[in-house]
Amino acid sequence: MGRGTDLTGIRFGKLTVIQKTEQTRNGYYVWRCRCDCGGEIFANTKQLRRGTISDCGCRPKETARRGAVAEDLTGRRFGRLTVIKRAENRGGRTCWECRCDCGTLRMVTAHDLKAGKVKSCGCLVREQRANRVDLTGRRFGRLKVLYTTGRTNEKGSIIWHCVCDCGNELDLSENALVHGNYQSCGCLKKENQKEVFKRLHFQDGTCIELLEKRKFRCDNTSGFRGVYQMKNGRFRVNIGFKKKRYYIGSFDSYEDAVQARQDVEQMIHGVL
């Protein structure tokens, strides 16, 4: 039975081929078929001959992906869509014919309906796009919006092409711009980091401000950085310098241990 064979009147499962259409699908002729239940469906030669489609959808099938009987969604609403009837499976997924509130018919997979990925025939998306704010020419910090890329991110936010005052260009989402997540291409952050670095004081590669800030620690058993109380009750004193740790000694009293640590800091770093 070749591709050009007339299938009119031949039965495939519960389907009887009524007529050949002028359409083709994947290189095979598409046929209008009537199911025993009275419903009609369109299927191509390959689908009929291989038994991929054997009814109009009136009989629940097991799908390759779910491995279970498809849930009947007839009559249920998902956004602007109302499910009319079962349609031909696509890629092993159960599909349904739906009518949008605007009157348009659309085939949607059960997965996309129940996951909320499809809520209309497309009219809702078009309306949302029409109501979106045009950011062209607006400034956000050092960034100036040039034009929309026509793309959206995974959250549906439009991607805009921007240019920074330094000359670099980049694409950013509308949400990132409006919410202030980006004020430049990254050059502003680098400049701020350089300014902070200039204000710090270093002694032999060690930051004095950082040392002072980290001197007292809540996670240290003694409460003073570099001083640790041992199981025998004595206090062990260490100090870090140039990526190495040095043992200062152990002391009977906490006060002596802290004083020893401070003396070494003063000697090495010049910090009281």
C-alpha positions in Angstrom: 0.0 0.0 0.0 1.9 3.1 -1.2 1.6 6.7 -0.3 -0.7 7.3 -3.2 -3.1 4.5 -2.5 -6.7 5.5 -2.1 -7.8 4.6 1.5 -11.4 5.8 1.1 -13.8 3.3 2.8 -11.0 1.4 4.5 -11.3 0.8 8.3 -8.5 1.4 10.8 -9.6 0.4 14.3 -12.8 2.4 15.0 -12.1 4.8 12.1 -13.4 4.7 8.5 -11.7 6.8 5.9 -14.2 9.2 4.3 -12.2 11.3 1.9 -8.7 12.4 1.0 -7.8 16.1 1.7 -5.5 18.4 -0.2 -3.2 18.6 2.9 -0.1 16.6 3.6 1.6 16.0 7.0 5.2 14.8 7.2 5.1 13.8 3.6 1.9 11.7 3.9 -1.6 12.5 2.7 -4.1 13.6 5.3 -7.5 11.8 5.4 -10.8 12.8 6.9 -12.0 9.8 9.0 -15.3 9.1 10.8 -15.2 7.2 14.1 -17.8 4.6 15.1 -19.0 7.0 17.8 -19.8 9.6 15.1 -16.9 11.9 15.7 -14.5 12.9 13.0 -10.7 13.3 13.0 -7.9 14.0 10.4 -5.0 11.6 10.2 -2.2 11.0 7.7 -1.5 7.7 5.9 1.4 6.7 8.2 -0.7 7.2 11.3 -3.5 5.1 10.0 -1.4 2.3 8.7 0.7 2.0 11.8 -2.2 2.2 14.2 -1.0 5.4 15.9 -4.5 6.7 15.6 -7.4 4.2 15.7 -10.3 6.4 17.1 -11.3 10.1 17.3 -10.3 10.3 21.0 -13.5 8.9 22.4 -11.6 6.0 24.0 -9.1 6.9 26.6 -5.6 5.7 25.7 -2.4 5.0 27.5 0.3 7.5 26.5 4.0 6.6 26.2 5.0 9.4 28.6 2.4 8.9 31.4 1.9 5.1 31.1 -1.6 5.6 32.5 -5.1 6.3 31.3 -5.5 10.0 30.3 -7.6 12.2 32.5 -10.8 13.4 30.9 -10.7 17.2 30.7 -13.8 17.6 28.6 -15.7 20.8 29.7 -13.0 22.1 32.0 -11.7 25.7 31.7 -8.1 26.7 31.8 -7.8 30.5 31.6 -9.7 31.5 28.5 -9.8 28.0 27.1 -12.7 25.5 27.4 -11.8 21.9 26.5 -14.1 20.5 23.8 -12.8 17.0 23.0 -9.8 14.7 22.7 -7.5 15.3 19.8 -4.6 13.5 18.1 -1.7 12.8 20.4 1.5 14.7 19.8 4.9 13.2 20.8 3.3 10.7 23.1 1.3 13.4 25.0 -2.4 13.6 25.3 -3.9 16.6 23.3 -7.2 18.3 23.6 -9.2 20.5 21.3 -10.1 23.8 23.1 -12.2 26.8 22.3 -10.9 30.2 23.4 -13.3 32.9 24.7 -12.5 34.8 21.5 -13.9 31.8 19.5 -10.7 30.4 18.1 -10.0 26.7 18.3 -6.6 25.4 19.4 -5.0 22.0 20.1 -3.2 21.9 23.5 -1.5 19.1 25.4 -3.0 18.1 28.7 0.4 18.9 30.3 0.4 22.5 29.1 -3.2 23.0 30.2 -2.8 21.7 33.7 0.6 23.4 34.2 -0.9 26.8 33.2 1.5 27.2 30.3 -1.3 27.8 27.8 -4.3 29.9 28.8 -5.6 31.2 25.5 -5.3 30.7 21.8 -2.6 33.5 21.8 -4.9 36.5 22.1 -4.0 36.9 25.8 -0.3 37.2 25.0 -1.0 39.7 22.2 -3.1 41.8 24.6 -0.4 41.8 27.2 2.2 42.8 24.7 0.1 45.6 23.5 -0.2 46.9 27.1 3.5 46.7 27.9 5.5 49.8 28.6 7.9 50.9 25.9 11.4 51.4 27.6 13.1 52.6 24.4 15.3 55.7 25.3 14.8 55.4 29.0 17.8 55.5 31.4 18.5 53.2 34.3 21.6 54.4 36.1 24.4 54.3 33.4 22.3 52.2 31.1 20.2 53.5 28.2 17.6 51.3 26.5 18.1 51.1 22.8 15.4 48.6 21.5 13.6 45.4 22.3 15.1 42.1 21.2 11.7 40.5 20.7 12.7 37.8 23.1 11.4 37.1 26.7 13.1 35.2 29.6 11.6 32.2 31.4 9.4 34.5 33.5 7.9 36.2 30.4 9.8 39.5 30.9 10.8 41.2 27.7 14.6 41.4 26.9 15.9 44.8 26.0 19.2 45.8 24.3 21.0 48.5 26.3 24.2 50.5 26.0 26.2 51.6 29.0 27.9 55.0 29.4 31.2 53.3 29.0 30.2 52.0 25.6 29.5 48.3 26.4 26.2 46.9 25.1 24.2 44.1 26.8 20.8 42.5 26.9 18.7 42.8 30.1 15.2 41.8 31.1 12.5 44.5 31.8 12.2 43.3 35.4 16.0 43.6 36.0 15.9 47.2 34.7 12.8 48.4 36.4 13.6 46.8 39.7 17.1 48.4 39.7 19.0 45.1 39.6 21.4 46.6 37.0 22.7 50.2 36.9 25.6 49.5 34.5 27.3 46.8 32.5 29.4 46.0 35.5 31.8 49.0 35.3 30.1 50.8 38.2 30.7 47.9 40.5 34.4 47.7 39.5 34.9 51.4 40.1 33.3 51.1 43.6 35.5 48.2 44.4 38.6 50.2 43.5 37.5 53.1 45.6 37.0 50.8 48.6 40.4 49.2 48.0 42.1 52.6 48.0 40.7 53.3 51.5 42.1 50.2 53.1 45.5 50.0 54.7 47.8 47.0 54.2 50.8 45.9 56.2 52.9 43.2 54.4 49.9 42.1 52.4 47.5 42.0 55.4 44.4 44.3 55.6 44.4 46.1 58.9 40.7 47.0 58.8 39.7 43.4 58.1 41.9 42.2 61.0 40.3 44.7 63.4 36.8 43.8 62.2 37.4 40.1 62.6 39.2 40.3 66.0 36.1 39.4 68.0 34.1 36.4 66.8 30.9 34.9 68.1 31.8 31.4 66.9 35.1 31.4 68.9 34.9 29.6 72.2 36.9 32.3 74.0 35.3 35.3 72.2 38.6 36.7 70.9 40.1 35.8 67.5 43.1 33.6 67.7 42.5 32.6 71.3 41.0 29.1 71.9 40.3 27.4 75.2 41.5 23.8 75.4 40.0 20.9 77.2 42.5 21.3 80.1 41.3 24.8 80.7 44.4 26.6 79.3 44.2 29.1 76.4 46.0 28.5 73.2 47.0 31.5 71.1 47.6 31.5 67.3 47.9 34.2 64.6 47.6 34.1 60.9 50.0 36.1 58.7 50.8 36.0 55.0 48.6 32.9 54.5 50.4 31.0 57.3 49.4 30.3 60.9 51.9 30.7 63.8 51.6 29.3 67.3 52.2 31.9 70.0 51.8 29.8 73.1 49.3 28.6 75.8 48.4 30.5 78.9 46.6 29.8 82.2 44.4 32.9 82.1 42.3 34.4 79.4 43.6 37.9 80.0 47.2 36.7 79.5 46.3 34.9 76.3 44.5 38.0 74.9 47.4 40.3 75.8 49.9 37.9 74.1 47.8 37.9 71.0 47.6 41.8 71.0 51.3 42.1 71.6 52.1 40.0 68.6 49.6 41.9 66.5 51.2 45.1 67.5 54.6 43.8 66.6 53.7 42.3 63.2 50.9 44.6 62.0 51.2 47.7 64.1 47.7 47.2 65.4 46.9 47.9 69.1 
